[in-house]
Amino acid sequence: MIKRALLLATLAGTLGACSQQHDDLDQWMENTRRTTHGKVAPLPGLKPYQPYTVALEQLADPFDPGRLLQFTYLDSPAAPNLKRPREILENYELDKLDMVGTLTRKGAVEALIRTPDTILVRVRPGNHLGAHFGRIVEIREDGMTVEELIQAPDGSWAKRTMAMTLREPEPKR
């Protein structure tokens, strides 16, 4: 009962405070409405629309295969051999592959490559890897050298030499 009476008294006090006259605020608002007038610049005039006519016969077809092939130099000596079968490591970007070890068999050095799927693949110079027609040029104890073929915007092919270093095993915690 006391709680209810206290709640009613608080509610009545709050409503009583809201009902007081704010004559000075009302007067200021009215004065501001009378003296303030917005000014908007007139809109610029519209220029008449002039259609542009295009003769479709004169435009080149962007999807014409002949137009696209003129920029790919497949007969260039640097162009990749697209007819050879792809190797498994060519399904991965070069930066996703890790060189985790080397082996020496019959005097030839081979490298162990780990894929993102944790598959180990043994490679030797001449094998291909990476998505950009990479070919292993040299394998050393501390890493290997890979030549990639990159196609330029004009369709020509350029060689890019990349180095893969041996990834040290992470210490167990």
matplotlib code that plots the C-alpha trace (Angstrom):
import matplotlib.pyplot as plt

x = [0.0, 2.8, 4.6, 1.4, 1.0, 4.7, 4.3, 1.2, 2.9, 6.0, 3.7, 1.7, 4.9, 6.3, 3.1, 2.8, 6.3, 5.5, 2.3, 4.1, 4.0, 7.1, 6.1, 9.7, 10.4, 7.2, 7.9, 11.4, 10.1, 7.5, 10.0, 12.4, 9.7, 8.8, 12.4, 14.0, 13.3, 15.2, 16.6, 16.9, 18.8, 16.8, 17.4, 19.6, 17.8, 17.7, 19.6, 17.6, 18.4, 20.4, 20.5, 23.8, 23.5, 25.8, 26.1, 26.3, 28.0, 31.1, 31.6, 33.9, 32.3, 33.9, 33.1, 34.6, 37.1, 39.3, 39.8, 40.7, 43.2, 45.2, 46.5, 47.5, 50.9, 50.6, 53.3, 55.7, 58.8, 57.8, 54.2, 53.3, 52.7, 48.9, 48.9, 50.9, 49.1, 48.9, 50.6, 48.8, 50.7, 49.5, 46.1, 47.5, 48.8, 52.5, 52.2, 49.9, 52.6, 55.3, 58.7, 59.2, 62.3, 64.8, 65.9, 68.9, 68.3, 71.1, 72.9, 69.8, 68.2, 64.4, 62.1, 59.1, 56.2, 53.2, 49.8, 47.1, 45.4, 48.5, 49.5, 53.2, 54.5, 58.1, 59.3, 62.5, 63.8, 61.6, 58.3, 55.5, 53.7, 51.6, 48.8, 51.0, 52.7, 55.6, 58.5, 61.2, 64.6, 66.8, 66.5, 68.9, 69.1, 67.6, 65.1, 64.3, 63.9, 60.7, 60.1, 56.5, 55.0, 52.8, 50.6, 50.7, 47.6, 48.8, 48.8, 52.5, 54.2, 56.9, 59.0, 59.1, 61.6, 60.3, 62.2, 60.7, 62.5, 62.6, 59.9, 61.3, 59.1, 57.3, 58.4, 55.9, 54.5]
y = [0.0, 2.4, 1.5, 2.4, 5.7, 6.6, 5.7, 7.9, 10.8, 10.5, 10.3, 13.3, 15.4, 14.5, 15.4, 18.6, 19.7, 19.0, 21.2, 24.4, 27.2, 27.9, 31.4, 32.5, 29.5, 29.9, 33.6, 32.9, 30.2, 32.5, 35.4, 33.0, 31.8, 35.4, 36.6, 33.6, 33.0, 30.4, 31.3, 28.6, 29.3, 28.8, 25.5, 25.7, 25.3, 21.9, 21.4, 19.7, 16.0, 15.2, 11.5, 9.9, 7.6, 4.6, 2.4, -1.1, -2.3, -0.2, -1.4, -4.4, -7.4, -7.7, -11.5, -12.3, -15.3, -14.1, -10.8, -12.4, -14.8, -12.1, -11.1, -14.5, -15.5, -19.2, -19.7, -17.7, -19.6, -18.5, -19.8, -22.8, -26.2, -26.5, -30.0, -31.7, -33.4, -31.3, -32.5, -32.6, -29.7, -27.4, -27.4, -25.1, -21.6, -21.5, -19.7, -22.4, -25.1, -25.8, -27.3, -29.5, -31.6, -32.9, -36.4, -37.6, -40.7, -42.0, -38.6, -36.6, -34.2, -34.3, -32.1, -33.0, -30.6, -30.5, -29.3, -27.5, -30.9, -32.2, -34.5, -35.0, -35.1, -35.8, -33.6, -33.2, -30.5, -30.3, -31.1, -28.5, -26.9, -23.8, -22.3, -20.2, -23.0, -23.2, -25.5, -26.5, -25.3, -26.2, -28.0, -27.2, -28.4, -25.0, -24.4, -24.5, -22.2, -22.2, -20.4, -19.4, -18.2, -15.1, -13.8, -10.0, -8.0, -7.8, -11.6, -12.1, -14.5, -13.6, -15.8, -15.0, -16.7, -17.5, -19.0, -21.6, -22.0, -25.0, -24.7, -25.5, -27.7, -25.8, -26.6, -28.8, -27.1]
z = [0.0, 0.9, -2.4, -4.3, -2.6, -3.2, -6.9, -7.2, -5.5, -7.8, -10.9, -9.8, -9.2, -12.6, -14.5, -12.5, -13.6, -17.2, -17.1, -16.2, -18.7, -20.8, -22.0, -22.6, -24.8, -26.7, -27.2, -28.5, -30.9, -32.3, -32.8, -34.5, -36.9, -37.9, -38.4, -40.1, -43.8, -45.9, -49.2, -51.9, -55.1, -58.3, -60.1, -63.2, -66.6, -68.3, -71.5, -74.2, -74.7, -77.8, -78.7, -79.9, -82.8, -83.0, -86.1, -84.8, -87.9, -87.2, -83.7, -82.9, -81.3, -77.8, -77.8, -81.1, -80.5, -83.4, -81.7, -78.4, -80.0, -81.7, -78.3, -77.0, -78.2, -77.9, -80.5, -78.4, -77.1, -73.6, -73.9, -71.7, -73.2, -72.8, -74.2, -71.5, -68.7, -65.6, -62.4, -59.0, -57.5, -60.3, -58.6, -55.8, -55.7, -55.0, -51.8, -50.4, -50.8, -48.3, -48.9, -45.8, -46.6, -49.1, -50.1, -52.0, -54.2, -56.6, -56.3, -57.3, -54.9, -54.5, -52.4, -50.3, -50.8, -48.4, -49.9, -47.9, -47.7, -45.8, -48.7, -49.2, -52.8, -53.9, -56.7, -58.7, -61.1, -64.2, -62.3, -62.4, -59.5, -58.8, -60.8, -63.1, -65.0, -62.5, -63.2, -60.7, -61.9, -59.0, -55.6, -52.8, -49.2, -48.0, -50.7, -54.4, -57.4, -59.5, -62.8, -63.4, -66.7, -66.3, -69.0, -69.5, -70.3, -74.0, -74.1, -74.1, -71.7, -69.2, -66.9, -63.2, -60.9, -57.4, -54.4, -52.1, -48.8, -46.6, -43.9, -40.5, -38.3, -35.6, -32.0, -30.0, -27.0]

ax = plt.figure().add_subplot(projection="3d")
ax.plot(x, y, z, "-o")
ax.set_aspect("equal")
plt.show()
